[in-house]
Amino acid sequence: MRHALMTDLVALVMCSIFYAVAFEAVFVVSDKLQQSVVPGIIYGSVLFFPHGVRVLAAYLFGWRSILYLLPISAVYAGFGGDAATILQGLVLALGSLVACVLAFEVLSRFDFIERNYLAVSIDWKSLVLAGAGGALINAVLHYSLNVTDAQASGAIFVGDVLGFAVVLLIAMMGFRLLRELK
């Protein structure tokens, strides 16, 4: 029991750190890139790196990833507004986390991807498909709640997919480097 609690605490802290770094990187890298490439987009980011953290956490931890990422997601959900804005931010934060896990579950249920929760390594193509599925669900959620119009929802989808691709590439390079150092 105590070991499981410690494992959950470590996972929560590590997920929070990676999510915060990914979110802050959006301001440093993506926002500057977006202003020079696609200056008209107001909502969303052309490279939303936190989606990559959400997808990888969903792959690693399944439904528990929601508990690990919800506290840090709530911090970045847009506090500082009125009660309706805060509630909407929390719903979107929770929805984006559920979207990633749901993408894995639905795609594996219909045998589009393998899903063994780390019993067997997942193919990178399955990760990309699940990441795109999570991005699609997230974009539809934004549109359904009237947070964005169709164009901005499309931008959210593209930003989530491209941000995930960058995070996946960095993770793959990092693991390759670790393997070579051994």
N, C-alpha and C positions, 0 to 999 in steps of 0.2 A: 504494500500500500504506500509506504513512504517512498520507495524507489519510483513508483509510478507517478507520484505527485512531483517528485524532483525532476523526472523526465519531462512531464508536462510543463513545469516551470521553465526549464531550459529551452524547450521548444517555443514557448510563448516569448521569451526574451530574444531568442535568435530570430524568430519570424518578425518580431517588432523592429529589431535593429535593421534587418534586411529591407523591410518595408519602408522604414523611415529614410534609409539611404537612397532607396529607389525613388521615393517621392521627392526628396530634395534634389536628386539628379534631374528630375523633370524640369525644375526651375533653372538649373544651370545649363543643361544641354538642350532639352527639347524646346523650351520656350524660345530660346535664341534662334534655333533652327527653324521653328515654326514661323517666327516673325519674318524671316528672310525668304522662306519658301512658300508658305501659305498664310499670308497676313490677315485674311478675312475671317478665319475661324476664331470665334469668341469662346465657345464652350468645347472643352476637350483638349487633347494634346496629341501631336503627331507621333510622339514616342512616349506612351504611358508605361513606364517601367514597372510600377507597382502591380500591373496585371501579370507580369511575369512571376513576381513573387507569389501572387495569389494562386496561379496555376501550379507552380512547383510545390507550394504548400499543400494544395489539394491533392496532388499526386502522392506526396510523401505521407500525409496524415489523414486524408479522406475528410470525413465530416468534422473531425476534431480541428482541422485547419481553421474553421470558422471561429472557434473559441480562441485559438492562438492569435488570429489576426484582427478580431473584432475590436479589442481595446485600442490598438494603434490606428486602425481604420477610423474609429470614432474620433480620435484626436484630429485627424485630417479631414473629417467630414464637413467642415465648414462652420464650426462654432463661431459665435460672435454675432449671429443674425438674430432675428426674432424666433419665437418658438416654432413657427411653421417651417422656417428655413432649417433650423436645427433638426427637427423631426424628419424632414425630407432628406437631409444629408445622412442621417442615421439609417433610414430605410434604404437609400442607395448604397451606402457602405455595406450593410448586411446583404442586400440583394446581389452586389457584385461578388461577394464571397460565396454565397449560395450558388450563383451562376457557374462558378468554376467547378465546384464539386458536382453539381448537377450535370454539367457537360460530361465529366468522366463517367458518371453513373449511367446516363442515358446512352452515350455512345458505346459503352461496354455491354450494356444490356442487349443492344441490337448487333453486337459483334463487329462494330466498326473499329474498335480498338480493344487491345487486351487490357485487363485490369486485375492485377493480382496484389495490389498494395505492397510492393517491394518484394514479394516472394520470387518474382522473376523481373528482370530489367524490362522496362517499357521501351519500345521502339521510339526513336525521336519523332517519326512521322505521326505516331499516335499522340505524343505530347503536343505537337503542332495542331493536330485536328481538335484535340480537347481544348487547347488554348483559344482557337478560333471559335469553337462552340461556346465557350464561356464569354468571349467577347461579344458574340452575337446576342446571347441572352442578356448580357449587360446593356447593350445598345437598345434592345427591345424594351427592357425595363425603363430606361431613361425616357424613351419615346412614349411608352404606355402611361407613365406618370406625368406626362406633359411637361417634362423638364426640358426636353429638346425637341426640335423639329426633325424632319427626316434627314436633312443635310447634316445637322450636328450629330445626330445619332450615327450616321454613317462615319463621321469623323471619329466618334468614340470607338467604333468598331475597328477602324484602320489604326488608330493610335494604340489601342489595346493589343492588336495583333503584332504591329511593328515593335512596340515596347517589349512584348513577350519574346519576340524573335531575338532581340538584342540581349535580353537577360538569359535566354537559353544558350546563346552562343558564348556568353561570358562564363556561364556555369559549365558548359562542356569544355571550354578551354581550361578553366580552373581545375576540373577533375582530371583532365589529361595531364596537366602540369604536375598535380599531386601524384599521379600514377608513375610518371617518369622520374620523380624525385625519390621514389621508394627503391 
